[in-house]
């Protein structure tokens, strides 16, 4: 886990209410400005807090810059966005955690708009939605119109119709104790999806507020196709009913219906000039449907990430 922990001047506030967690991998160009903006956000919201930078293997001096800017810094040796955030959430001193990126894409001066509903108990998890504030300069078109909407659609289905438009926003405020109790496991970008699914499964209150999005400073760490596939794998594992159980039940029902039809008319049905004999299709549908339903049931009850969130 940790190779080094450190605190810069004024990096830790006495009894902080809010901890701002910033995962950092070679963000020297933006980390100081991000920390300063986070502190302005705390002052603007009138909240005692701390800025916690989780260095994830930087080689550009980001950690020294963060310390000099007054952040508390911890190092996470296991690489990955999710790994860094899990470490930050575990080490946070505040009762509410705000997670954001260290590249200035999120306006941290507005963090009070996200922490307020969490602090007053209205929700347990508040997302800062980006989509209304994006353009071709802030988010690639493929992410804006395909990737994020598609993953958000699947997550809404997986979470029972959760009304969240931007499921992939990395700007969130949440009750630290309740999110820790979810025992999140993801190490990569799919961490964002895991948090939403597990929070929904545990009945946590989830809200969303448009917060905007700015051009990032530095290079993106996101791999569009690799990270997208990891999201789909995680959704399949945590919500198998979405992609296996329900489609399997549909196939099984269709197979049974076709079997019944073949009993009443074993010689088939005339469809214009064609003769359709359902008796040949029914066993295939029944076998495929049964296999999918059984697989879905096994995954639902025995998934290592679903069962108490423990591997």
C-alpha positions, 0 to 999 in steps of 0.5 A: 500500500503506502510507501510514504506519507507526508503533510505539508504546511497547513495540510491538515486542518483540526477536525476537518469536516471535508476531505478533498481527495485528488488522485495524482499521476504526473500532474505537476502542471496543475496540482498547485492550482488545483489545491489552491482552488480546493482551499478556496472552495472550502472557504467559500462553503465555510467548511473546515477541511483538508486537501489529500493528494494521493500520489500514484507513482509520479515522476515529475515532482508532483508530490513535492509541489503538492506538499509545498501548496499545503496538501497532505500527501500519501503515496499509493504503490498499486497503480490505477485510478481506483486504487488511488481513490480507495487509498484516499477514501480510506485515509480521509479524516473528514466525515464527507469526502469530495473526490475530483481530478487533479487536472483542473477539469472540475471547478473545486470552488463550487464544492459546497454545492455538492457537499451541502446535500450530503452534510444535511442528510438529503443524499449520501452520494452527490454527483457533479454532472459534466454533460451540460458543460462539455464541448469538443474542447473539453470532452472527445465526441466519442466519450460525450455522445457514445461512451458516457451515455451508453454506460450511464444507460446500462447503469441506470438499468442495473441500478433499477432506474436510477436517474443519473445522466452522467454516471462517469463524473469523477467529481463527487461528494459522499458520506465517507463512512457509508462509502467505506462500508461498500468495500469497493474493489475496482482499481481502474476507471471502472471504480466510478461505476462500481461505486454507483452500483454498490451504493444503489444496491445498498439503498444509499441516496444518490443525487446529481447536480450540473457542475460544468467541465473545463479543458484539462491541463496535461495528458489524459490517463483514460484509455477509451476502449480498454477502460470502456471494456472494464466498465462493461465487465464490472457491470456484468459482474455486479448486475448480471440480471441486466445482461444475462438473467433477464435476456435468458429468461426471455429466451427461455419463455420464448422457447417454452412458447414455441414448444407449446406451439409445436405440440398443437401443430407439429407439422409447422406453420405456413408463412407465405411460401415458407413452412416454419417448423418450430419444433426445430427451434424450441430446444435451442431456445430452451437450452440457451435460455436455461443456461443464461438463467442458471448463469445469471442466478449463480452470478447474482448469488455468488459474485465475489463483489456482490456478496458483502463486497468481499473478495 
